């Protein structure tokens, strides 16, 4: 089993920056793709970004040029650097990872961390 724990959310002003972290923990596992989704009240959960174990990244159009995803495989941690934040970025951000435990692979989700962009 793998657990994902997010941190770094909070309240920031428009134009500000925030860095989210997501640490995976467990026993004898490896995570392939790791990424971030977000969900605002009354809206569907949407894809934000994903990074492969080899460092290949994909971004939603809404965050391209502003957000940067990275990972530290030795620490089993994925990061999301968010710059030039807009009120529209306000949402609960969820970390997700596709991980292998032995021969079993499945998707894991964190509990979410709230990001609020407001003056």
C-alpha positions as CSV (number, residue, x, y, z in Angstrom):
1,X,0.0,0.0,0.0
2,X,1.1,3.5,-0.8
3,X,0.1,6.7,1.0
4,X,0.4,10.2,-0.5
5,X,0.6,13.2,1.7
6,X,0.3,16.7,0.3
7,X,1.6,19.9,1.9
8,X,2.2,23.5,1.0
9,X,-1.3,24.8,0.4
10,X,-2.5,28.1,1.7
11,X,-3.7,31.6,1.0
12,X,-1.8,33.8,-1.4
13,X,-2.5,37.0,-3.3
14,X,-3.0,37.2,-7.0
15,X,0.3,37.1,-8.8
16,X,1.9,35.3,-5.9
17,X,3.6,31.9,-5.7
18,X,3.2,28.7,-3.9
19,X,5.0,25.4,-3.8
20,X,3.1,22.2,-3.2
21,X,4.8,18.9,-2.2
22,X,3.5,15.4,-2.2
23,X,5.4,12.6,-0.5
24,X,4.7,8.9,-1.2
25,X,5.4,6.4,1.6
26,X,5.1,2.7,1.9
27,X,7.1,-0.5,1.6
28,X,8.8,-1.9,-1.6
29,X,7.1,0.3,-4.1
30,X,7.9,2.4,-7.1
31,X,5.8,5.2,-8.6
32,X,5.7,5.8,-12.4
33,X,3.6,8.7,-13.3
34,X,2.9,11.3,-10.6
35,X,0.8,14.3,-11.0
36,X,-1.7,16.9,-9.8
37,X,-5.5,17.4,-10.2
38,X,-7.6,20.2,-8.8
39,X,-11.2,20.7,-8.0
40,X,-13.1,23.9,-7.2
41,X,-16.5,23.8,-5.4
42,X,-19.3,23.0,-7.9
43,X,-16.8,21.9,-10.6
44,X,-15.4,18.7,-11.9
45,X,-12.0,17.5,-10.9
46,X,-9.6,18.6,-13.6
47,X,-6.2,17.5,-14.8
48,X,-3.4,20.0,-14.0
49,X,0.0,18.3,-14.7
50,X,1.8,15.0,-14.7
51,X,5.4,13.9,-14.8
52,X,6.9,10.5,-15.6
53,X,9.6,8.8,-13.6
54,X,12.0,9.9,-16.3
55,X,11.0,13.5,-16.1
56,X,8.7,13.9,-19.1
57,X,6.0,16.5,-18.2
58,X,2.5,17.4,-19.5
59,X,0.5,20.5,-18.5
60,X,-3.1,21.6,-18.9
61,X,-3.3,24.6,-21.1
62,X,-4.7,26.7,-18.2
63,X,-1.4,26.4,-16.3
64,X,1.3,26.3,-19.0
65,X,4.0,28.8,-18.4
66,X,3.0,29.4,-14.8
67,X,3.2,26.0,-13.1
68,X,6.2,23.7,-13.0
69,X,6.1,20.0,-11.9
70,X,9.2,18.2,-10.7
71,X,10.1,15.1,-8.7
72,X,12.8,13.7,-6.6
73,X,12.7,9.9,-7.1
74,X,15.1,9.3,-4.2
75,X,12.6,11.0,-1.9
76,X,9.5,9.6,-3.6
77,X,8.3,13.2,-3.7
78,X,6.6,15.3,-6.4
79,X,6.5,19.1,-6.4
80,X,4.3,21.7,-8.0
81,X,5.7,25.2,-8.2
82,X,2.9,27.6,-8.9
83,X,3.7,31.2,-10.1
84,X,1.6,34.1,-11.2
85,X,-1.4,32.7,-9.4
86,X,-4.8,33.7,-10.4
87,X,-8.1,33.6,-8.5
88,X,-9.2,30.9,-11.0
89,X,-6.5,28.7,-9.6
90,X,-8.4,28.5,-6.3
91,X,-9.2,24.8,-5.7
92,X,-8.3,21.8,-3.7
93,X,-5.2,20.3,-5.2
94,X,-4.9,16.5,-5.2
95,X,-1.7,14.5,-5.7
96,X,-2.0,11.3,-7.7
97,X,0.5,8.5,-8.5
98,X,0.5,5.3,-10.4
99,X,2.6,3.0,-8.3
100,X,3.7,-0.6,-8.3
101,X,3.8,-2.7,-5.2
102,X,5.3,-6.0,-6.1
103,X,3.5,-7.0,-9.3
104,X,0.4,-5.0,-8.5
105,X,-0.1,-1.5,-10.0
106,X,-2.8,0.9,-9.1
107,X,-3.6,4.6,-8.8
108,X,-3.3,6.4,-5.5
109,X,-4.7,9.7,-4.3
110,X,-3.8,12.2,-1.6
111,X,-6.4,13.8,0.6
112,X,-5.9,17.2,-1.0
113,X,-4.5,20.6,0.0
114,X,-6.4,23.8,-0.3
115,X,-5.0,26.6,-2.4
116,X,-6.8,30.0,-2.2
117,X,-5.8,32.9,-4.4
118,X,-7.4,36.1,-3.1
119,X,-6.6,39.6,-2.1
